[in-house]
């Protein structure tokens, strides 16, 4: 087997949140074809217990402990250097020295970088002879642009600045690397339009779903204590877009649903709920679970899975997983980006509070949910299989 350097901004295990789901499947696939040398950061102490699992996939591993608090302070140096704040966030470790040593000692000729920030470690001329592939996943610079639109000064200014500076860096990376990967055709097209980078160097590598894991099990018990109906949202609940989405749902959408169907309960399922999310539990009918060992019981027994995201980039794994489990999904346009779903056929789509509430009520008061769920599962089985998607890695890493 040839050797390959794989850099990720976060340890790719366990696959329990969006970015780690994709990076784990990349690592799993690559480990069957290369001797993988992994360099990654660990920003949660709980993830350190998984380092031995990660080593089973790799020939060598560098894991660096990253303190989010110190990293945020370090990122402020970007205001002095004129660069994106994202870049110094990941500096100050021994990773560059490890990369230098492992690429020299193992004569590594291929590099896969996961997330734009990690490209800074292999962007120099000393790496120019290597086959370099960057998986942007989605367009982080546009995410910051979206954030800026919903914030007041000074955050609005900081986020606009980050969007501009990060786009400039993303453009440089895409120009110097051989191939750039994106999670959907929409993300690739947006990047080409925003950056001016030649579209021929951009490829789409869609996320997949483990359809055997995310499937209905009749023996799986319900986690709910009441008869419901039950609405469910899943996700990392310290992520700003998720926090904003559930706040909007509770404040602007849920009251109309509970007025029509008083027994409805809304369950916010996900690790590390921010104080703002915890506060929502004081609202009648709202339950905040925090982290759970397995989200599948909540998804399987949900009457409707709701995805009220107003800020989103790429493909939402929470949508794919719910569809794979044949649940009816009501989501915003942003949350459905990159998924070839059709409103009324395999999902319901709504962007305004009244319309969103109406879609949920229609499902709860009819037989529509079973039809939507079955069609959703069929779409996932057709278009979102990991094995088919990951085969593209062989082509881009070999220059085919």
N, C-alpha and C positions, 0 to 999 in steps of 0.2 A: 504493500500500500504506500502511496505517496503521503507526504506530510502536508497539513493544512493548518494555518493560523486562523482561529475564530475568536473575534473580539466582541463582547457584549457588555452593555452598560449595566446589566443586572444579571446575577447568577440565573441560568436558565432552568432552575428547578427549585421548588415544585411548580408545575404548570398550573398555577392557581389564579392567575390574572392575565389580562390581555397580552401584554408584551412577552411574558414568560411562556405563554402557551405556544406562541409562534417560535420563539427562540429554542424552546425545548424540542419541538418537532424538527427544526433545522439540525440541532445537535444530534438527535436520534438518527436521522437519515444520514448525516455526514459520517457518523461513527462507523457505519457499515461500508464506507467507501474510502475513508482516509484515516490516517493516524492524526487525530485532532489534538491541537495544542490550544487550550482555552484560556483566555484572559478575560476576567469579568470582575465586576464590583459586587459587594454584598452590602445593601443599605438597610437590611433588617437583621438584627442578631439572631432571630429565630431561623433564618435561612442557613446559618452556618452549620447547623446539624445535618444538612443535606450534602455537605462537601464530598463525603465518601461515595454517595450515589453518583454525583457528577463525575467523579474520577473514573467510574466504571466505563464511561463513554469516551474517555480521553487518554492520550498518550502522556500528556502532562497538563498541569492545571496551575494557573496563578489566580488566586482570589484575594482581592483587596477590600478590607473593611472600609466602608464609606459612611461617615457621620453626616447625615443630612444637614444638621445645624452648622457644623464647621464648613461643609461644602457650600452652603448658601452664603456664608461670610466670604469664602474664597472667591465665589463667583462675582462678588462686587468689584474685584480688581478689573473686570472687563470694562467697567466704566472709565478706568484710567487708560487702559490699553486700546480702547475703541473697538473691541471685539464682542461677539455675542457672549452674554453672561453664562450660557450653557457650557461653554468650553472650559473655563477655569474651574467649574464645578467638579470636574473629574480629574483635576491635576493634583500634584503633590504626593504621588505614590511611587513605588518602585516598578510600576508597569512598564514604562519605556525601557528601562534596563533589562527587564525580563524579555521583552519583545526583541531587543537587540541580540541578546544571548541565544534565545531559542531559534530565531530565524537563521542565525549564523551556524549554530551547532547542528541543526537539523536540515540545513540547506533548503529551507522552505521557499516554495515558488508560488504558492497560492494563498490568498488572504480573503476571508469573508468577514465583513464588518457589519455588525448589527446595531443600527441607530447612528445618526449623523455625528453625534458627539464623539464617538469612539474613532472616527476616521482621522482625527487630529494626530493619533499616535502612529499612523502609517502613511501620512500624506506627503512626507518629505522625499527628496530626490533619491535617497538611499533605498527606497522601496519601489522606485519607478519600474524596475525590471520585472517585478512580480505581477502575477495576474491578480488584480484587485477588484473585488466585487463589493458594493455597498448595498445593504438592505435598508433603505430609508423607512420601510414599512408604510408610513404615511408622511405627510408634509408638515413637519413640526413648526416651520416658520409660519405657515398659515394658521396653525392652531393658536399661536401667540397673537396673530392679527385678530382672530375671532375673540380671544380673551379681552383684547384692548377695547373692543366695541362695547363691552358690558361693564367697564370699570371707570371710575372717576380718576382725575389727576391726584397723585402722581403716577398711580399704577397704570393708567391708560397710556401715559408717555413711555414708561419703562417697557410695557408690553409691545407698543408699536416699534420702539427701538430694537427690541429683541427680535421681532419679526423681520425687520430690515437686515440686521446684522447676520442673523442666522441664515436667511435666504442667500446672502452673499457667500457665506461659507458653504452652504449646500451646493451652490453653483460651482464653486471651486472644486469640491469633492467630485461631483458628477463629471466635471471636465477632465480631471486627472485619473479617475478610476475607469476601468474597462467597461463595466456594466453597472447600472443602477436599478435596483428592484423596488417595486411598489406593490401595495396590497390589492389595488384595484385599478382598472383602466381610468377611472375618474381621477385618482390621485396622480397617476402618471401624466395624464393630460394637463392637469392643473400645474404640475411642476414644470412641464415643458413650456407652457404658456407664461408662467411667472418668471422662470429663470432664463429662458432663451436657449436652453440646452438642446442639442440635437435629439429629437425623439427616437432615432434609431438606436441610441445607446440605453434606452429605458426599456425595462421588461416588467411584466406583471406576474407576480407570484402570489396567487390568492391563498388566503387561509383555508384550512380544511376543518373538518369536525370528525372526531372519533365517534362515528355513528353507532358503534357497538356499546360504547360507554354511555353516550347520551341517547339512550333509548328507554322506552317505557318498560318497567318491570312490574307486573301485576302484584308481586309480593312485597313491593316497596311500600312501607306504611306512610301515612300522611303525618306531617309534623305539626299540623294545625289543631288547635284545641277547640275550635268552634266549627259550625257547619258552613260558615262563610256566606256568600262567595268570597274567594280570596284572590286578590291582585298581588303580583310579585314583581319586584325589581331586584336584579342581582348585579353586583359589581363591587370594586374596591371603593369603600365609602369615605376614603380620605382624598379621593381624586376629585378635583374641583368641578369638572364637568358633570360627574355623577351627583355631587352635592347640589349643584344648581338645578339639575334636572328633577331630583326628588322634591326639592323645596317648591319648585314651580308646580309639580303635580299635586302636592298636598295643599298648597295655598289656592291654586286656580282651577284644578280639575276635579279632585276628589270630592269636594262639597256637593257638586251637582250629581255625582254618581251615588253618593250616600243619601241624597235627598230622594232619588228615584228608588234606590234599593238600600234601605237603612242598615242591613246586616253586613254590608261589604266591609272587608278588612284589607288594608294595604300593608304588605310585608316588605321591608327594606332589608335585603339579605346580603351581607358582605362584611369583610374584615375592616377593622380600624375606622369605625364610624366617627366622623368629625363631630365636634360639639354641636354644630348647627344641625347635624343629622340626629344626634341623640335627643336634641330638643324637640324634634318632630314627634317623638313618642308620646308627648303630652297631648297631642291632637287626638280626639276620639277616632277610633278605628285604625290608628297607625301603630304598627309593631316594628321595632328595630331589633334585629336579631344579633347584630355583630357577626363575627366570624363563625362559620358552622363547618363541621367536618366534611359535609357533602351537600352541595346545593341541589342535587338532583331530586330529592324528595320534595323540596319547595317548588321546583319547576314543574315536576310531574303532576303535582296535586293543585297547581295554580288553576284557577278558573280562566284567568287571562294573565299573560305576561306583558307588562307595560314597559316601554322604553322611551320616556319623555325627554330625550336629550336635545338640547337646543345648540350645543356646541359639540361637534364630533368630527373626527377625521378618520379615514380608512374604513375598515369593516369592523362592526361591533360583534365580538365573539358571543356576547350575551344573547344577541338576536339569533345567531346561527345555532347556539346550543338549545335555545327554546324551540326553534323550528325543528331541530333534529329530534326533540322529544315530543313532537306533534302537538305542541301547545299553540293556541291562538295568540297572536302577537299584535298589539297595537303600538305603533311607533311613529316618531316624527320622520320627516323626509331626511333629516341629517343622520338619524340613527340607521336608516336603511340604505345609505349610500354604499355603492359597491356590491349590493345584493340584488340580483335580477328578479326581485319579487314584484308582484302586481297587486295593487290595492283591490281588495274584494275577491281575489283569487286564492292567494296563499298568505296574505297579511292584511291588516287594516292600517291605513296611514292617515295621520291627522297632525296639523301643526298649530291649530288654534284651540284654546281650552274647551270651548263649547263643542267643537267637532270631535275632539279627543274623547270627552266624556260621553258623547252620543255613540261613538264607535264601541266603547266598552259596554255601555248599557245594552246596545243592540245584541252583542255577543252573549251577555249574561241572561237575556230574556228570549233567546231563540236557540235553534239547533245549529247555528252558524259555526260555533267553535269547533265542533268535530270535523266539519268539512274543511275549514281553514287549516286545522292542525294536520290532517292527512295530506293535504296539498303541500304544506310547508315541508313535511318530512320527505316527500317525493322530490322536491326541489333540492334539498340538501344532498340526498343520495345521488342526484344527477350531477350537481355542479361543485360540490365542496368536499371532495375526497382528498385527504392529505397526500396519499401516495401518488396520485396523478399530478398534483401540483408540484410536488418536490422534485419530480424527475427533471424539471427545468434546471435545477442546480448543476446537474452533470454538464449540461450544455454551456452554461455561463462560466463555470469554473474551468472548463477546458477550452473555451474560446471557440466553440462550434457555432 
